[in-house]
Amino acid sequence: MQLNFSVRETYTAPDVIIEGRALPPYDHTIRLMHYAVTDLDGNNAMKMKLQLIEENFVAPSATGGLITATREQIMTALKTLTGIYVRAGYWKDSFEPLLAFSQFQSYYKI
């Protein structure tokens, strides 16, 4: 399974956060993060295909650090999905930065 999307007029590759709720009897938010490390030129749309696998995400640990996400965490977050957040740095004079999820055929003005 993968998340397909593109961003336009950005100078950093986007970070992605997937958020869901823990299953009962637990009551907390599951937040899994994917951090990109690429810098872009800002002129072209960047198409992302992010595999939803353990190696691509980290989760907060009980000691305050970050650890590799588990398959159980990913599957639970997807089952109880409350949000998908995409964060990127945009050029100050961008005309109209856009985020597009290709699977949903939706475009979001940022």
C-alpha positions in Angstrom: 0.0 0.0 0.0 1.3 3.5 -0.8 0.3 7.1 -0.5 0.5 8.9 -3.8 0.5 12.7 -3.9 2.2 15.7 -5.4 3.1 19.2 -4.2 3.8 22.2 -6.3 6.0 25.3 -5.6 7.8 23.9 -2.7 11.6 23.9 -1.9 11.7 21.1 0.6 10.4 17.5 0.1 7.3 17.1 2.3 7.2 15.4 5.6 4.1 13.2 6.1 2.3 12.5 9.4 -0.4 9.8 9.7 -2.6 10.0 12.7 -5.1 7.6 14.2 -6.6 6.5 17.5 -5.4 3.5 19.6 -7.9 0.7 19.8 -9.8 0.0 23.1 -8.9 -0.4 25.9 -6.3 2.2 25.1 -7.1 5.9 24.6 -4.4 7.8 22.9 -3.4 9.2 19.5 -1.1 7.2 17.3 1.1 9.6 15.3 3.5 8.2 12.8 6.0 10.4 11.0 7.9 10.2 7.7 10.7 12.8 7.4 12.0 13.7 3.9 15.5 15.0 3.5 15.5 16.3 -0.1 15.7 20.0 -1.1 13.9 21.0 -4.3 14.2 23.9 -6.7 10.5 25.1 -6.3 9.7 25.2 -10.0 8.2 21.8 -10.6 5.6 19.6 -9.0 7.1 16.8 -6.9 5.3 13.5 -7.2 5.6 11.4 -4.1 4.9 7.6 -3.7 5.4 6.8 -0.1 5.2 3.1 0.8 3.2 2.6 4.0 5.7 0.2 5.6 7.5 0.2 8.9 10.9 1.3 7.6 9.4 4.6 6.3 7.9 5.8 9.6 9.0 6.6 13.1 6.9 6.9 16.2 7.5 8.6 19.6 9.0 6.2 22.1 8.1 6.0 25.8 11.5 7.6 26.7 10.9 10.7 24.5 12.9 9.6 21.4 11.9 8.2 18.1 11.7 4.5 17.1 10.8 2.7 13.9 7.1 2.3 13.6 5.7 -1.2 14.0 3.4 -2.9 11.6 0.7 -2.9 14.3 1.0 0.8 14.7 0.7 1.5 11.0 -2.3 -0.8 10.6 -4.1 0.6 13.6 -3.5 4.2 12.5 -4.9 3.4 9.0 -7.9 1.6 10.5 -8.7 4.5 12.8 -7.4 7.3 10.6 -8.1 10.8 11.9 -5.7 12.7 9.6 -2.9 12.8 7.0 -0.8 15.8 7.3 1.8 17.0 4.7 4.4 19.6 5.7 6.8 21.3 3.3 8.6 24.6 3.0 7.1 26.9 0.3 8.7 29.8 -1.5 7.6 33.1 -0.1 6.4 34.4 -3.4 4.6 31.2 -4.5 1.6 31.9 -6.7 -0.5 29.0 -5.5 1.0 26.1 -3.7 -1.1 23.0 -4.2 -1.3 19.5 -2.6 -2.9 16.8 -4.7 -3.8 13.3 -3.6 -3.9 11.3 -6.8 -6.0 8.4 -5.4 -8.8 10.7 -4.3 -8.6 13.0 -7.3 -8.7 16.0 -4.9 -6.6 19.2 -4.9 -6.1 21.4 -1.8 -5.1 25.0 -2.0 -2.6 25.7 0.7 
